Amino acid sequence: MAKQIRLNLIFHTSGRHDAGWKAFEDPSILVDDIDHQVGLAKRAEEALFDAIFLPDTPEVLNPNFLRKPRRGLDPTVLLAAIARETNHLGLISTQMTQIGYPYLVARSIATLHHVSKGRAGWNIVTSQDDEPFLALGLPIERLDRTERYVKASEFVEIVLAHWDSLPREAIVADKEGDVYIDKELTRPVKYEGKYLKSEGVLQLTGRYKGDRPVLFQAGISQQSRAFGAKYADALFTSQPDIEHDRKFYAEAKALAKGYGRNPDDLVVLPGLYTVVGESEADARKRKAEFDELMEATFLVNNLAKSLGIPADKLDLNKELPYSLFEEHPTDDDVISYRRENIGGVSRENKFTVKQLVHHNLTRGQRAVFGTPEQIADTIIEWRDSGVSDGFNVNIDVQPDGLDRFRDVISVLQDRGRFRKEYEHDNFRKNYGLPTAADN
Ligand SMILES: Cc1cc2nc3c(=O)[nH]c(=O)nc-3n(C[C@H](O)[C@H](O)[C@H](O)COP(=O)(O)O)c2cc1C
């Protein structure tokens, strides 16, 4: 059988395009209207996506977020509501590792796992913004990247240990013996790391029919890659072209093997931004119309910041002055990576700064514009050339863009590359990952 393609929907409240919200008659619903969110999730399930992926960031006053609505509803609570209105869709919540308590995350994700009957996922993020520290009344902690991943590893180890601390068999429910939980069969956590510690037994098992939630890791750096290859079931990456994906894919699978894992048990899913039209020109026109709704100066400032160069040296109608990269050296490997990728794309296409910022609205993710057939062809080509196991799909503007993407799915189905109905009601199985039942 031809390789199946895994597709997650990134659950943007108005779509991935930063001006997408302007298409809504009443954009005020985008922050907290439950019917809007549940409606989107149901559409995603009708389209047969593997999962919905809920990104989450704590900042509200970040200039980017003042110009674009974000879903404000707590992702895990929202997914619990969605769980009761859907039957097959995987439900991936985002929870931080640099602040907060692993025990509480273990409990809430395990709860979602049971509420959804085995469909929970956890997007493990390692960002360390100041806002949550301030909101929680804690001193701001600034760890370097290596230490951030040490802390993240401790966080995950504690969550995993709690998920196994009350195994199902410990709930003996022995009426005659007057014993409900057999203490001997519990596996109390006793963990003390450099940053985090935890003791005790979780109130519930983190496994549903033997399987724990699906772990997701999103990041770009070397440290993130190593962390993901060790702990995650699936990686969410953001590569601008096929060659970077190929390299990332090979490295991630090799790292997983190095940790004694079967590389097939690590699903690699790059982000993909699609704009579907009746023709390629129609799709590009759709994007351009939304691009024009954005204020260019703001975008230029963002671009300059992400490349570590001064914004006042950029002219909207001229090419990026590439010499600025040498004039402002950086030892940050994410900035170097962006300079290589975004700078490379700009050079290759001889973009003006304005064209580049509009191009870069995809934030370095791969973008395809075209007919359903063109987009499906591209997805199949990438899947078959050993660069990904599927994609995290960004829809430009909701819900219309999602309806358009269903035509892409129809083409994939006709070519035998995407399910025509859900095979299982278990997220892990739908993903092709091994389950407890396989052991
Ligand atoms: C594709 C992708 C999705 C991410 N989603 C989130 C998110 O929803 N919330 C968040 O706080 N950080 C998110 N992050 C940030 C990462 O968790 C991480 O902090 C960031 O990539 C910097 O780590 P790195 O330098 O190791 O790559 C995301 C990163 C990537 C690449």
The ligand as an SDF file (V2000), in Angstrom:
LIG
                    3D

 31 33  0  0  0  0  0  0  0  0999 V2000
    6.4260   24.7800   14.9410 C   0  0  0  0  0  0  0  0  0  0  0  0
    6.5490   25.3310   16.3280 C   0  0  0  0  0  0  0  0  0  0  0  0
    5.4050   25.4720   17.1600 C   0  0  0  0  0  0  0  0  0  0  0  0
    5.5280   26.0110   18.4450 C   0  0  0  0  0  0  0  0  0  0  0  0
    4.4130   26.1770   19.2370 N   0  0  0  0  0  0  0  0  0  0  0  0
    4.5260   26.8300   20.4340 C   0  0  0  0  0  0  0  0  0  0  0  0
    3.3830   27.1310   21.2440 C   0  0  0  0  0  0  0  0  0  0  0  0
    2.2500   26.8180   20.8940 O   0  0  0  0  0  0  0  0  0  0  0  0
    3.5710   27.7930   22.4110 N   0  0  0  0  0  0  0  0  0  0  0  0
    4.8090   28.1940   22.8600 C   0  0  0  0  0  0  0  0  0  0  0  0
    4.8940   28.7830   23.9220 O   0  0  0  0  0  0  0  0  0  0  0  0
    5.9220   27.8940   22.1180 N   0  0  0  0  0  0  0  0  0  0  0  0
    5.7990   27.2540   20.9360 C   0  0  0  0  0  0  0  0  0  0  0  0
    6.9290   26.9760   20.1830 N   0  0  0  0  0  0  0  0  0  0  0  0
    8.2400   27.3910   20.7240 C   0  0  0  0  0  0  0  0  0  0  0  0
    9.0970   26.1990   21.1270 C   0  0  0  0  0  0  0  0  0  0  0  0
    8.5350   25.4520   22.1780 O   0  0  0  0  0  0  0  0  0  0  0  0
   10.4760   26.6970   21.5570 C   0  0  0  0  0  0  0  0  0  0  0  0
   10.3810   27.4640   22.7110 O   0  0  0  0  0  0  0  0  0  0  0  0
   11.1080   27.5300   20.5140 C   0  0  0  0  0  0  0  0  0  0  0  0
   11.1100   26.8440   19.2730 O   0  0  0  0  0  0  0  0  0  0  0  0
   12.5370   27.8620   20.9000 C   0  0  0  0  0  0  0  0  0  0  0  0
   13.2280   26.6800   21.1820 O   0  0  0  0  0  0  0  0  0  0  0  0
   14.4470   26.2380   20.2900 P   0  0  0  0  0  0  0  0  0  0  0  0
   15.3420   27.4260   20.3300 O   0  0  0  0  0  0  0  0  0  0  0  0
   15.0100   25.0670   20.9900 O   0  0  0  0  0  0  0  0  0  0  0  0
   13.9080   25.9110   18.9240 O   0  0  0  0  0  0  0  0  0  0  0  0
    6.8140   26.4210   18.9120 C   0  0  0  0  0  0  0  0  0  0  0  0
    7.9400   26.2430   18.0830 C   0  0  0  0  0  0  0  0  0  0  0  0
    7.8340   25.7160   16.8090 C   0  0  0  0  0  0  0  0  0  0  0  0
    9.0540   25.5690   15.9470 C   0  0  0  0  0  0  0  0  0  0  0  0
  1  2  1  0
  2  3  1  0
  2 30  2  0
  3  4  2  0
  4  5  1  0
  4 28  1  0
  5  6  2  0
  6  7  1  0
  6 13  1  0
  7  8  2  0
  7  9  1  0
  9 10  1  0
 10 11  2  0
 10 12  1  0
 12 13  2  0
 13 14  1  0
 14 15  1  0
 14 28  1  0
 15 16  1  0
 16 17  1  0
 16 18  1  0
 18 19  1  0
 18 20  1  0
 20 21  1  0
 20 22  1  0
 22 23  1  0
 23 24  1  0
 24 25  2  0
 24 26  1  0
 24 27  1  0
 28 29  2  0
 29 30  1  0
 30 31  1  0
M  END
$$$$
